[in-house]
Amino acid sequence: MPSKRFFCVWLPLIASAAYLLGMAALPEPPKCISTLVLSELGVIEIGTAVLFLLAAIMGAVLFIRSRRIAPTRYRAVYIILVLGGLFIAGEETNYGQFIYDFHTGEWFTKQPPVEFNLHKLYGHKPARRLNTVATFGFPVVCIVLPIMGGRYRWYRRGRWGYFLLPGKELIAVTAMAQLLTWLDDIYLAFTSDFNAWARASEFKELYWGYIVLMYSLILLRRLKADFKAAECGEPPH
């Protein structure tokens, strides 16, 4: 079984290296690669939707199993995880057309009908705001607060960090996602040549989905003993 370090450090690092290699070696990739990896139905887009969907499922498991061990205010965060995961997964799959077969009119949006989703309305303002929140939120939750949590003992059983904060496992992958935020700008600063891979924001969203999934799995693993104790009617160990 691969270690936690593999999933939290090496796997994201390998994915980043592969993406940068594609950017350097295949600026105009063959149609098969472009369709498989970079298109709206490619690995990055669909992978992002799948990761957020899995995170939503894990959030639901957290909410259900924590009924006897976590305060309601903390369990509300698990519900937010469920709803947010489902919403983003739907947005990534352009569910307006592909699931509900909804067709937009010019009065509603200027975007192509095949890409109807809420975050692209009003000149992409919702998307930009969500991106800003995530760009600042992920480093705070996955880097700053875990570092502070160890110092201020927020991870002690019963405290809020025990139920809500990841450990330091996600620092590396969160830092990688943040670097992807500037990848497009760095590329354009040195050249104006076309590069099909110069859309790192999509790859960054894949990382965000991965981080949210790992976050939910880390909490599930931490609370595993408490779940078993609650099911047996015992106090938490």
For each residue, the residues with C-beta under 8 A, 3 or more apart:
1:
2: 6 7
3: 6 7
4: 7 8 169
5: 8 9 10
6: 2 3 9 10 11
7: 2 3 4 10 11 214
8: 4 5 11 12 169 170 172 173 214
9: 5 6 12 13 172 173
10: 5 6 7 13 14
11: 6 7 8 14 15
12: 8 9 15 16 172 173 176 207 210
13: 9 10 16 17 172 176
14: 10 11 17 18
15: 11 12 18 19
16: 12 13 19 20 176 180
17: 13 14 20 21
18: 14 15 21 22
19: 15 16 22 23 197 200 203
20: 16 17 23 24
21: 17 18 24 25
22: 18 19 25 26 29 33 37 197
23: 19 20 26 27 187 195 197 198
24: 20 21 27
25: 21 22
26: 22 23 29 30 33 196 197
27: 23 24 193 194 195 196 197
28: 194 195 196
29: 22 26 33 34 37 38 196 197
30: 26 33 34
31: 34 35
32: 35 36
33: 22 26 29 30 36 37 38
34: 29 30 31 37 38 39 42 196
35: 31 32 38 39 41 42
36: 32 33 39 42 43
37: 22 29 33 34 42 43 44
38: 29 33 34 35 42 44 196 197 199 202
39: 34 35 36 42 45
40: 45 94 114 115
41: 35 45 46
42: 34 35 36 37 38 39 45 46
43: 36 37 46 47
44: 37 38 47 48 202 203 206
45: 39 40 41 42 48 49 92 93 202
46: 41 42 43 49 50 92 93
47: 43 44 50 51 206 209
48: 44 45 51 52 88 92 202 205 206 208 209
49: 45 46 52 53 88 89 90 92 93 209
50: 46 47 53 54 89 209
51: 47 48 54 55 206 209 210 212 213
52: 48 49 55 56 84 85 86 88 89 92 209 212 213
53: 49 50 56 57 85 86 89
54: 50 51 57 58 85 213
55: 51 52 58 59 81 85 209 212 213 215 216
56: 52 53 59 60 81 82 83 84 85 86 89
57: 53 54 60 61 85
58: 54 55 61 62 81 213 216 217 220
59: 55 56 62 63 78 79 81 82 85 216
60: 56 57 63 64 78 82
61: 57 58 64 65 220
62: 58 59 65 66 75 78 81 216 219 220 223
63: 59 60 66 67 75 78 79 82
64: 60 61 67
65: 61 62 223 227 230
66: 62 63 69 70 74 75 78 163 223 226 227
67: 63 64 70 75 230
68: 230
69: 66 223 226 227 229 230 236
70: 66 67 74 75 163 223
71: 74 75 163
72: 75 76
73: 76 77
74: 66 70 71 77 78 160 163 164
75: 62 63 66 67 70 71 72 78 79
76: 72 73 79 80
77: 73 74 80 81 164
78: 59 60 62 63 66 74 75 81 82
79: 59 63 75 76 82 83
80: 76 77 83 84
81: 55 56 58 59 62 77 78 84 85 212 216
82: 56 59 60 63 78 79 85 86
83: 56 79 80 86 87
84: 52 56 80 81 87 88 212
85: 52 53 54 55 56 57 59 81 82 88 89 212
86: 52 53 56 82 83 89 90
87: 83 84 90 91
88: 48 49 52 84 85 91 92 209
89: 49 50 52 53 56 85 86 92 93
90: 49 86 87 93 95 99 117
91: 87 88 94 95 117 118 119
92: 45 46 48 49 52 88 89 205
93: 45 46 49 89 90 98 99
94: 40 91 97 98 114 115 116 117
95: 90 91 98 99 100 117
96: 99 100 102 104 116 117
97: 94 100 101 102 103 113 114 115 116
98: 93 94 95 101
99: 90 93 95 96
100: 95 96 97
101: 97 98
102: 96 97 116
103: 97 113 116
104: 96 108 109 111 113 116
105: 108
106: 110
107:
108: 104 105 121
109: 104 116 120 121
110: 106
111: 104 115 116 120 121
112: 115
113: 97 103 104 116
114: 40 94 97
115: 40 94 97 111 112 120
116: 94 96 97 102 103 104 109 111 113 120
117: 90 91 94 95 96 120
118: 91 121 126
119: 91 124 126 127 130
120: 109 111 115 116 117 124 126 127
121: 108 109 111 118 124 125 126
122: 125 126
123:
124: 119 120 121 127 128
125: 121 122 128 129
126: 118 119 120 121 122 129 130
127: 119 120 124 130 131
128: 124 125 131 132
129: 125 126 132 133
130: 119 126 127 133 134
131: 127 128 134 135 201
132: 128 129 135 136
133: 129 130 136 137
134: 130 131 137 138 208
135: 131 132 138 139 178 181
136: 132 133 139 140
137: 133 134 140 141
138: 134 135 141 142 143 174 177 178 208 211
139: 135 136 142 143 144 174 175 178
140: 136 137 143 144 145
141: 137 138 144 145 165 166 215
142: 138 139 145 146 166 170 171 174 211 215
143: 138 139 140 146 147 170 171 174 175
144: 139 140 141 147 148
145: 140 141 142 148 149 154 161 165
146: 142 143 149 150 165 166 167 168 170 171
147: 143 144 150 151 168 171
148: 144 145 151 152 154
149: 145 146 152 153 154 155 161 165
150: 146 147 153 154 155 168
151: 147 148
152: 148 149
153: 149 150 156 159
154: 145 148 149 150 159 160 161 162 165
155: 149 150 159 161 162 165 167
156: 153 159 161 162
157: 162 226 236
158: 162 236
159: 153 154 155 156 162 163
160: 74 154 163 164 165
161: 145 149 154 155 156 164 165
162: 154 155 156 157 158 159 165 222
163: 66 70 71 74 159 160 219 223
164: 74 77 160 161 219
165: 141 145 146 149 154 155 160 161 162
166: 141 142 146 169 170 214 215 218 219
167: 146 155 170 218
168: 146 147 150 171
169: 4 8 166 214 218
170: 8 142 143 146 166 167 173 174 211 214 215 218
171: 142 143 146 147 168 174 175
172: 8 9 12 13 175 176
173: 8 9 12 170 176 177 207 210 211 214
174: 138 139 142 143 170 171 177 178 211
175: 139 143 171 172 178 179
176: 12 13 16 172 173 179 180 207
177: 138 173 174 180 181 204 207 208 211
178: 135 138 139 174 175 181 182
179: 175 176 182 183
180: 16 176 177 183 200 201 203 204 207
181: 135 177 178 200 201 204
182: 178 179 185 186
183: 179 180 186 187 198 200
184: 187 188 198 199 200 201
185: 182 188 189
186: 182 183 189 190
187: 23 183 184 190 191 195 198
188: 184 185 191 192 198
189: 185 186
190: 186 187
191: 187 188
192: 188
193: 27
194: 27 28 198
195: 23 27 28 187 198
196: 26 27 28 29 34 38 199
197: 19 22 23 26 27 29 38 200
198: 23 183 184 187 188 194 195
199: 38 184 196 202 203
200: 19 180 181 183 184 197 203 204
201: 131 180 181 184 204 205
202: 38 44 45 48 199 205 206
203: 19 44 180 199 200 206 207
204: 177 180 181 200 201 207 208
205: 48 92 201 202 208 209
206: 44 47 48 51 202 203 209 210
207: 12 173 176 177 180 203 204 210 211
208: 48 134 138 177 204 205 211 212
209: 47 48 49 50 51 52 55 88 205 206 212 213
210: 12 51 173 206 207 213 214
211: 138 142 170 173 174 177 207 208 214 215
212: 51 52 55 81 84 85 208 209 215 216
213: 51 52 54 55 58 209 210 216 217
214: 7 8 166 169 170 173 210 211 217 218
215: 55 141 142 166 170 211 212 218 219
216: 55 58 59 62 81 212 213 219 220
217: 58 213 214 220 221
218: 166 167 169 170 214 215 221 222
219: 62 163 164 166 215 216 222 223
220: 58 61 62 216 217 223 224
221: 217 218 224
222: 162 218 219
223: 62 65 66 69 70 163 219 220 226 227
224: 220 221 227 228
225: 228 229 236 237
226: 66 69 157 223 229 230 236 237
227: 65 66 69 223 224 230 231
228: 224 225 231 232
229: 69 225 226 232 234 235 236 237
230: 65 67 68 69 226 227 233 234 236
231: 227 228
232: 228 229
233: 230
234: 229 230 237
235: 229
236: 69 157 158 225 226 229 230
237: 225 226 229 234
